[in-house]
Amino acid sequence: MTMMTDPVAAPSNPGWLHRSEAWLDSKGKGAWIAAMVLGFIFFWPLGLALLAYMIWSKRMFSKSCTRRKAWSHHGMRAMSTTGNSAFDAYKADTLARLEREQADFEAFLHRLREAKDKAEFDDFMDERARTARDDKNDADA
């Protein structure tokens, strides 16, 4: 048997604690984190209490997921048609061009990393050969 409960309504005369919680909620997760850091700086038990409250009330992790969903919805909307065939063709061409440019740029970065790795390895091998040669000359002398 499941029971449904009504959400708790805000009191008609909220206290300072409820008002400050509502104010921090309106400012977002950054305000909660700033309040927690300031709590740790000025009086560490207050910062610890805010951290525990943020984790217990799921304020620590709630906003990050909604933004991710919003971006994924925005990305899906970009792939839908507008009904204007000329614009849809232009959009498809532009997206294809951007994908080609992205692939070319990623290939360029890959070649650049390989060249840097090869140069670092060659420097290492030259230094190693130079050290071995110097050690051999010191032993012969």
Secondary structure, DSSP 4 states (H G I P E B T S, - for coil): -----PPPPPPSS--HHHHHHHHHHHH-HHHHHHHHHHHHHH-HHHHHHHHHHHHHTTHHHHHHHHHHHHHHHHHHHHTS--S-HHHHHHHHHHHHHHHHHHHHHHHHHHHHHHHHHHHHHHHHHHHHHHHHHHHHHHHH-
